[in-house]
Amino acid sequence: MRRWIVSITAASLLAAIAMTLTPTGRVKQVTRLACGLMCALAVAGPLVRLDLDGLASSMALYEQRAESITSQAEEETKMMDRTYIEDRCEAYILAKAAEAELAVDGVDLSARWDEEDLVWYPWTVTVDAAYNRWLADLIEGSLGIPAVRQDWRDDG
């Protein structure tokens, strides 16, 4: 950048000196044209030295990085969606158990990715409580988790 500014400044100074020293007439017009070309070349210098192969490889590298970052962001979003679904379903089960005055110490729900619909859905659940038919039916009916994927743990 500094080199470019110095070359523009030098070209401008040389042009100013040449224009001052040149007598009027046809010679001055030719000098003006030559000085204009010299200044234009000084300004366009970085474009003349532009490395197109390097630019193409840099663009390809940036494109790869952008794709990688986009892919990583999509994966993180997918995981956040999973956590959100699991947390909301666990809270739903706990709230329904509390409404029914059932003693439930905790719920651990696991979601599964559906490649066809591209969504997370409840897959398995572990309920820290004695088995309760009403709550088991609610989990199956509301969340779609059948009894075979429900685990009931009664530590008391």
C-alpha positions as CSV (number, residue, x, y, z in Angstrom):
1,M,0.0,0.0,0.0
2,R,2.8,2.4,0.9
3,R,4.7,1.6,-2.2
4,W,1.6,2.3,-4.3
5,I,1.1,5.7,-2.7
6,V,4.7,6.6,-3.2
7,S,4.5,5.7,-6.9
8,I,1.4,7.8,-7.3
9,T,3.1,10.7,-5.6
10,A,6.3,10.4,-7.7
11,A,4.3,10.2,-10.9
12,S,2.3,13.3,-10.0
13,L,5.4,15.3,-9.1
14,L,7.2,14.3,-12.4
15,A,4.1,15.2,-14.3
16,A,3.8,18.6,-12.6
17,I,7.5,19.3,-13.3
18,A,7.3,18.2,-16.9
19,M,4.2,20.3,-17.5
20,T,5.8,23.3,-16.0
21,L,9.0,23.0,-18.0
22,T,7.3,22.3,-21.4
23,P,6.6,25.2,-23.6
24,T,3.1,25.8,-24.9
25,G,2.0,24.4,-28.2
26,R,2.0,21.0,-29.7
27,V,4.8,19.7,-27.5
28,K,2.8,20.6,-24.3
29,Q,-0.2,18.5,-25.6
30,V,2.1,15.5,-26.2
31,T,3.6,16.0,-22.7
32,R,0.1,16.3,-21.2
33,L,-0.9,12.9,-22.8
34,A,2.3,11.2,-21.6
35,C,1.9,12.6,-18.1
36,G,-1.7,11.4,-18.0
37,L,-0.7,7.9,-19.1
38,M,2.1,7.8,-16.5
39,C,-0.3,8.8,-13.7
40,A,-2.9,6.4,-14.8
41,L,-0.4,3.6,-14.8
42,A,0.7,4.5,-11.3
43,V,-2.8,4.5,-10.1
44,A,-3.6,1.2,-11.8
45,G,-0.4,-0.5,-10.7
46,P,-1.9,-2.9,-8.2
47,L,-4.4,-4.1,-10.9
48,V,-1.6,-4.7,-13.4
49,R,0.2,-6.9,-10.9
50,L,-2.9,-8.7,-9.8
51,D,-2.3,-12.4,-9.3
52,L,-5.4,-14.0,-10.8
53,D,-4.3,-17.6,-10.0
54,G,-3.7,-16.6,-6.4
55,L,-7.1,-14.8,-6.3
56,A,-8.9,-17.9,-7.7
57,S,-7.3,-20.2,-5.1
58,S,-8.1,-17.7,-2.3
59,M,-11.7,-17.5,-3.4
60,A,-11.9,-21.3,-3.4
61,L,-10.4,-21.5,0.1
62,Y,-12.8,-18.9,1.4
63,E,-15.7,-20.8,-0.2
64,Q,-14.6,-24.0,1.5
65,R,-14.3,-22.2,4.8
66,A,-17.8,-20.7,4.4
67,E,-19.3,-24.1,3.6
68,S,-17.5,-25.6,6.7
69,I,-18.8,-22.8,9.0
70,T,-22.3,-23.2,7.5
71,S,-22.3,-26.9,8.1
72,Q,-21.0,-26.5,11.6
73,A,-23.7,-23.9,12.4
74,E,-26.4,-26.2,11.0
75,E,-25.2,-29.1,13.2
76,E,-25.1,-26.9,16.3
77,T,-28.6,-25.6,15.5
78,K,-29.8,-29.2,15.1
79,M,-28.3,-30.2,18.5
80,M,-29.9,-27.1,20.1
81,D,-33.2,-28.1,18.6
82,R,-32.8,-31.6,20.1
83,T,-32.1,-30.2,23.5
84,Y,-35.0,-27.9,23.3
85,I,-37.4,-30.7,22.3
86,E,-36.1,-33.0,25.1
87,D,-36.4,-30.3,27.7
88,R,-39.9,-29.3,26.7
89,C,-41.1,-32.9,26.7
90,E,-39.6,-33.6,30.1
91,A,-41.2,-30.4,31.5
92,Y,-44.5,-31.5,30.0
93,I,-44.4,-34.9,31.7
94,L,-43.4,-33.4,35.1
95,A,-46.1,-30.8,34.9
96,K,-48.8,-33.4,34.1
97,A,-47.5,-35.6,36.9
98,A,-47.7,-32.7,39.3
99,E,-51.3,-31.9,38.2
100,A,-52.2,-35.5,38.9
101,E,-50.3,-35.3,42.2
102,L,-48.0,-38.1,41.3
103,A,-44.6,-38.5,43.0
104,V,-42.1,-38.2,40.1
105,D,-38.5,-37.5,41.0
106,G,-37.3,-36.9,37.5
107,V,-37.7,-37.5,33.8
108,D,-35.0,-38.2,31.2
109,L,-36.3,-38.1,27.6
110,S,-34.2,-38.8,24.5
111,A,-35.2,-37.5,21.1
112,R,-34.4,-39.1,17.7
113,W,-33.8,-37.5,14.3
114,D,-36.2,-38.3,11.5
115,E,-34.3,-38.2,8.2
116,E,-37.5,-38.1,6.2
117,D,-39.3,-35.3,8.0
118,L,-36.0,-33.6,9.2
119,V,-37.3,-33.2,12.7
120,W,-36.6,-34.4,16.2
121,Y,-39.2,-36.4,17.9
122,P,-39.4,-38.1,21.4
123,W,-38.0,-41.6,21.3
124,T,-37.4,-43.0,24.8
125,V,-38.2,-41.9,28.3
126,T,-37.0,-42.8,31.8
127,V,-39.3,-41.8,34.6
128,D,-38.0,-41.8,38.1
129,A,-41.3,-43.0,39.8
130,A,-43.4,-46.0,40.4
131,Y,-45.2,-47.2,37.2
132,N,-48.4,-45.3,36.7
133,R,-50.8,-46.5,34.0
134,W,-52.4,-43.0,33.5
135,L,-49.1,-41.3,33.1
136,A,-47.8,-44.0,30.8
137,D,-50.8,-43.7,28.6
138,L,-50.4,-39.9,28.6
139,I,-46.8,-40.2,27.5
140,E,-47.8,-42.6,24.7
141,G,-50.8,-40.6,23.6
142,S,-49.3,-37.1,23.8
143,L,-45.6,-37.7,22.9
144,G,-45.9,-40.9,20.9
145,I,-43.5,-43.0,23.1
146,P,-45.0,-46.5,23.4
147,A,-44.7,-48.5,26.6
148,V,-41.8,-50.6,25.2
149,R,-39.7,-47.5,25.1
150,Q,-40.7,-46.2,28.5
151,D,-38.5,-47.1,31.5
152,W,-40.0,-46.7,35.0
153,R,-37.6,-46.7,37.9
154,D,-38.9,-46.8,41.4
155,D,-36.1,-46.4,43.9
156,G,-38.4,-46.0,46.8
